[in-house]
Every structure is written in C-alpha cells, then in structure tokens.
Amino acid sequence: MQNTASVKAHEFWLYPEKFTVQKHEKNPITIRIGQYFKGEAWPYLGDSFYSFNYTLNGKKIPIRGIDGDDPAAVLAFESNGLAVVTHHTRPIEIEFKEWEKFKTYLENEGLEHRIPDHLRFGFPKANITEQYVRCAKLLIAVENNSKQKDQFTGMPLELIAEQNPFTLKEDEKLPVRLLHNGKPLGGARIIQISKRSGERTKGPTTGADGRAMVAISEKGPWLLNVVHLIPQKAPSQTHWFSLWASLTFEKL
C-alpha cells in the first residue's frame, strides 16, 4: 500500500514524440504520471495493465513489449487515419493518512461533493484507503485523418472526443462525451491542462448525457482528465474505488 505523500502526482497520460505522423513512421509513446502536464516516464510492465492497444480504421491491435521498455511503445501505422491509443491499468491501492490531504485531493479533482458523502457514509478521517485504475487515451493523426473521429474502445471510464480535435478552428470548442461502463456519466468535472502554458483549470461538468463542450484556447498538446469516485461497502477493505480517464491530443 502506498502513502499519498509519495503519489502527489495525479494525472496519468500517454504522450507521443509526434502527434502527427506519416505512414510507417516510427513514433515513440511514453506512459507518464505527474502534474501540470509534466511527469516521469513509466516503462512497459506487462503485469501492470489489463490492456494496451491502438485502434485504427476499426481494427484494434494489441501493443506488445518487453518489461522495462522505455518508451513503453514505438508505433508505426500502416494506413492513414486517426489512431486511438489506449492503456487500462490494473488496480493500485493508496492510503490517505490525513483527512486534509484527502480533502485537498477531492477539491483538486472537482470532487468536492464527495467530502460530505465521506462523512455521511461513516468513513474515517484518518487512514482512508482508495483503490484506483487508470484509463488513458491518446489521439494521433496519421496523414489525412480529417474525416475520422475518436471512438469508444471499451475502457470502464472513457473520454471520447466527438469531433476530431486536429480539425478544431481557433475559437471552436471540443465536444466530448464521458462513458462509465459504456453508459453516459453525468455530473463529472473535466480538468483541462495545456502543455503550452502548463495551466490546470477546472473545465465543464458533463450533462446527464455525459456530454460537455471544452474550450481549447491554445494551440499545442492538451490533456483532459476526469475522476469518478465510488464508495465501497463491506466486506471491501477499501473505502473508495476510483476510475481516472485521460485524453491527450494536439490542437493545430
């Protein structure tokens, strides 16, 4: 079990050497964890995830590697289109020894409503345990991809760009949809981070249909992040279970 003092870094994302590539061009992909779009690279570890794939033109392909590989993958695509790279991790458990640290975490992720819930459920104010999984997604443009869109790939919490972000105009917002177990999830706060400025802001909240319009104000790479926190009941040994969805792309 990890202490949150050592896992202050929240976001978990996939990051490419290039967001736009030519066919057959090798493109290293790193797994990253950190804050404000800055973080450490994690190697390929086969026992740490349920799935690591990319989908292109309707075909899903597993990403194979050797434990310790860093970058975690080097991809070369054989056809034009919008490549959707996904990584679904196995659960990890952490412990919040102090109530204030747990509250700060909830406030940072737009989960303030869970503070009174925690007390109402009779959960403790010290040694709070949480199990979490990550559902990371990366969009890569392979040559001419303007007519293609992101798609649902089956992860338990997934952010879907309902417009190709590589085609966004200067003042155009990005329509996204959040699905939990394939169904729309409303009331979830989207955190958005620009690589260019490093600014981390609380964006819109998803509606009942799971949809939201996200203002993508700057050019360059963007990271969208959502946390869905679910209370656990006995005989579970943890108080909360969370799913973290991220979506990484570039605005041209």
N, C-alpha and C positions, 0 to 999 in steps of 0.2 A: 504494500500500500504506500502511495506517495503522499507527501505533505504538500499542500498548495504553495507553501513558501518557495518550493523548488519548481513549481509549474505555473508561475505567474503568467507566462506566455499563453495566450488564449487561442488565437486563430491558427488554423491548420489548413494549408492550401497546397496546390500543385502549381509549379512555376516552370515555364519553358525558357530555353535560351532565346527562342523566337516565337512570337505569336502568329506570324505569317510566314509560311514556308512554301517551297516548291515541291513538286512530287519527287520522291526518292531522296530528298534532302534530310540528312541526319539531324535530329533535334533533341538535345538532352533535356530531360524532365526531372526536376528535383521535387522532393517532398519537403515542405517547410513548416515549421512551427515557430510562432513568435508574436510580436505585436507591431501595429502600425506598418504592416507590410514589410517588416524586417524580421529575420529569424534565421535559425540554424537549419541546415540541410540534414534530413534523416535518410539513412541508406535503405535500400531494399531489404526487407526482412519478411520472408515468406510466411512466418507464423504470426505476424502482427496484423494481418488483414484477411477479410473474407473474400474480397475481390479487388482486382486491379486490372482495368480493361480500357480499351478505347473502341468507340463506335464510329463508323464512317460509312455513309451511304447505306444505312440499315444493317450493316454487318458488325457484330460485336466480336472483338478479338482480345483474348487474354494477354496481358503483358507479363512475360516471363523474365526472370532474372536470377542472379546468384546472390545469396545473402552477403551483405556488405557492399553491394554495388552502390556507388555514389558518383554521378547521379543515379537515381533509382531506376531510370529507364532512358534509352535512346531510341526514339521512334523515327521511322521513315515511312511515309504514307505512299501508297501505290496509285491513288486516284485523287482527283480534285474533290473538294467539298469542305464541310465543317466537321472537324474531328472533335469528338466529345470524349475526353479522358476522365475516368472516374476511379476513385480509391475509397473503399469502405473498410474501415478498421474493425478489429476485434475490440471488445470492451476493455477499458482500463479503469481501475478504482483509485480514487483520491480521497483524502481526508482534510476537512477544514477544522483545524483545532480551535480556531477563534471565531466567534459569531460575527465580529466586524468584518473579517476577511470574506466570510460567506456573503454578507450583505453587500459588500463592495463589488464582489463578482456579479451578483444578481443585478445591481444597478448598472454596471458597465455593459451588460448584455441585454439591457432593456427588459429585464425580468422582475421589475420592482413589485409587481403584483404577487409574486411568489413569497415575498417576505412575510405578509400576514398569513398566507397559506401555511407556511412552515410552522408558525406558532399554533395555528388552529389545528393542525394535524398532531400536535403534541410532540413534535420532533425536538431534539435537544438543541441548546445554544452553544454547545462545545462538542468537538469530535464528531462533526457532521460528515457523513460519508456519501459519496456520489460515484456512480458508475457511468461512464460515458463512451460513446462511439462517435467516430468522425465519418462524414460523407462528403468528400471533396470532389469538385468537378472543375475541369479546365477546358476552355474552348480554344481551338487552334484553327486558323484559316489556311486551307491548302489550296493555293492558287485561286481560281474562280469559285467562290463559295457563296455569293451574294443571295442566291435563291434558297439556300438551305438554312434550317433553324435548329436550335437546340432541341433535345427530346428527353422524355422521361426514360431513365435507364434501369429503374427498379430498386434504387437505394431506399432505405427506410425513411430518410428525410432528404428531400432533394429540391434544390432551387433550379428552376427551369427558365431560361431566357426565352420569352415568347416572340422576340424579334432578334434577328441576327445582330449582335452588338457591333460587329465590324461595319455595319451599314448605317449606324446612327449618325444623324445630322447634328449640327453644332448645338442646338437648343432642344434636341429631342430626348424625351425620357425613355428609359428602357422598361418595357412591360415584363414583369417576372411573375412566376407562379410557384408557390410552395406546396409540396405534397408530403403528407405523412402516411406511410404505408399505402401509397397510391391514391390517397384521398386529400382534397383541399384542406389546408390548415390555416384557419383564420386567427387573428389576434397575435401574430408573431412579429416582433420588431426586427427589421432588417438593419444590420450595421454595415456601413459602406466606408471603404478606405481607398484613397487614391495613392498610387505609388509615387506619382509626381510630387505631391505636396506632403504626403505622409499623414494627412488629416483623417482622423477617425471620427465619424459622425453617426448619430442615430438617425436612420432613414425612416421610411414609411412603415406602417403596420399593415400586414396583409388583411384583406377583407374576408368575408365568410367564404368566398370562392377561392381563397388562397392567393388572390392576385394583388399586386401593388405596382405602382409606377415609380421608378427610381431615377432621380435626377443625376445624370452622369455629366458633371460640369466641366471636367478637364479631359484633355487627351491623355493617352497613355494607359498603362495597366490599371485595372481595378479589381478589388476583392470585395465580394458581398458575403456576409456571414449571418447565420441565424441559429439560435439555440432554442430547442424545445425541451422543457424540463417537466418530468413526470414523477409524481410522488409514488413511492413504493410501499407496499403493505406487507405485514408479516405473512410468511416466515422469512421474507427478504432480509438480509443482513445490512443492506444499504438503505438510506433514507430517500435518495433521489436517483433517477435514471435520466440521463440527458443525451440528446442527439444533436450533433453540430453539422450543419450544412454550409459548405462554402462554394462559391462560384467565382472563377478567375477568368478574365478576358481583357481585351485591349480595345480602347476607343481610338480609332484612327484620326 
